[in-house]
Amino acid sequence: MTSHVDQVLGPADDTVSFVQPRGMFFVTVLWVVAAAWTAILALYAGFSFLFGVRFAPADIVTYLELALLAPMISAAVVLVALYRRLGWLHSSVHGLDFAATGRKAVHIPWSGIAAVGLHGWGPFTELVVTPVSPEYVQILQSRGLPPRTRHRGEEVSYLVDIGLMSPGPEVLLAELHRRIPSKV
């Protein structure tokens, strides 16, 4: 059942979709895990050396193999686990529909959006959508965890990761400015 706010007449083909390409997601997870894993291996090797462990050439090769293989396997496991649940966003005449990676989808009509803005940088950029009131928010039935939210006092905002979305965050901001120019 839709509320009166959602009953808008308009073209059905007015939807603009933003999705996270799986390849970009994989590469981003890969370099984040690789950076963390390499730092952990370096600390472990450093402390081992300080406490008297002497490394043979075979040990160095083992550490290099671990530095290369563990991030690749970890990124592949994360991608397989989230393969069909990567973040997305649809902007249509009816409102904004979005889901963060691994989360349930949310629908907010244009009249129910108080403000939108970006937070973060690069691949970690998030869109922050603040509704006028909780009555405008409709959490859609889908698989996943509850939507990502940020609470500031009585205000609840919904977050969606858009840093890796295609087209990029600049195009998304232009689309949101086209739909709701006074709230972007």
Summary of the structure (lengths in Angstrom):
residues: 184
radius of gyration: 21.5
end to end distance: 28.9
largest distance: 74.6
contacts: 500
relative contact order: 0.16
helix: 42%
strand: 25%
